[in-house]
């Protein structure tokens, strides 16, 4: 009889803290607990069956997250250079300056250089 009581106690596990808090203390409906436990079971099965796919997905997501700021910075610099080049062509006297020099001046301006101000304005 003593072994029967011990086996019965082992079968009755303590409730997890979140079940104790949400459903015993606060009193949320039992239907919600059933849905949460079903979702937990299906998610464990999904993770068990699709482990390789999930690892690949997380690896790709990590790579994209790592390279996104680098790509965004490069795009912003290219946009800045394009805008600066158009500004130089429209507002400065570019006679005698070839296209490569204009690109060099626009790059210099985007990185904080002030050589663009040494070119005379067209209005002068």
N, C-alpha and C positions, 0 to 999 in steps of 0.2 A: 504494500500500500504506500509505503514511503517512496518507492521508485515511481509510482503512478503520479504522485503529487509533484515530484521533481520534474518529470517529463511534461506535465501540464504547465508548470511554471515556465519551462523553457520555450514552450509553444507560444505562450502569451508574452510577446516582447513589449518593451516599453514603447510608447508612442514617440515619434520624432518630435523635436521641440517645436517645429513649425505647425504640426498638426495639433499639438497641445495648445499652442498659443491661439491659432486662428479658429479652430473648430470647437475646442473645449472651453477655453476662456472667453473668447469673443463671441462665439456662437454662430459662425457662418453656416449656411445650409450644407447638409450632407451630400447633396447632388454635386455641389462644387468640388468636394473632396473626391468623389468618384471620378469626375472628369479630369481632375489634376492627376490622380493616380493612373488613369488610363493613358493620358498624354505622356506621363513619365515612363510607362511601360513601352509604349510605341516608340518613343524617342530613344530609349535604350536599345531596342531591337534595331532601329534604323541605324544608329551609330555602330552597332555590332556588325551589321550586314554591309554597310557602306563606308567602312573605315578608310579604305584606300582613296575613294573619291573625296571624302571630307578632308583628308590630309592634303591632297592635290589642290582642292579648292582653297584651303587656308593658306597654302604656300603661294598660290597665284595672287590671292588677296593681299598677302604680306608684301609681295614684290611690287604690286601696283601701289600700295600705300607708301612704300619706301620711295619709289621713283616719281610719284605724282608731284611733290614740291619741286623736284629738279626740272621736270618737264614744264611746269607752270612758270618757273623762273626763266627758263630759256625762251618760252613763248612771249613773256612780257618784254624781255630784252629785244627780241626780234620785232615786236610791235613798236617799241620805243625807237629802234633804229629806222624803221619804215616811216614813222611820223616825223622824226628829225630830218630824214633825207628829203621828204616832201616839203618840210618847212624851209630847208636850205635852198631847194630849187625854186620855191615860190618867192621867198623874201630876200634872198641874198644875191649878190652879183656873182654868178657862177661862170662868167666868161673866163676861159683859160683853165678851168678846173675840170678834170675828167671824172668819169663816173666812179672810178675806184677811189679817188680822193674824196669825193662826196660821201661815199660809204664809210671811209675812214673817219671823216669828220663827224658823221652822224653817230658812229660807234663811240668815238671819243666823247661826244656830248652826253650820250646815255650813261657813260661811266663816270661822269662828273667833270669832264674837261670843259675848258672855256675857249677853245680855239675857234669855235663857231662865231664868237663875238668879234673876232679880228677880221672877218670878212665884211666888206662894205655892204650896206643895205642898198637895194635897188632904188629906193626913193631918193637917195643922196645925189 
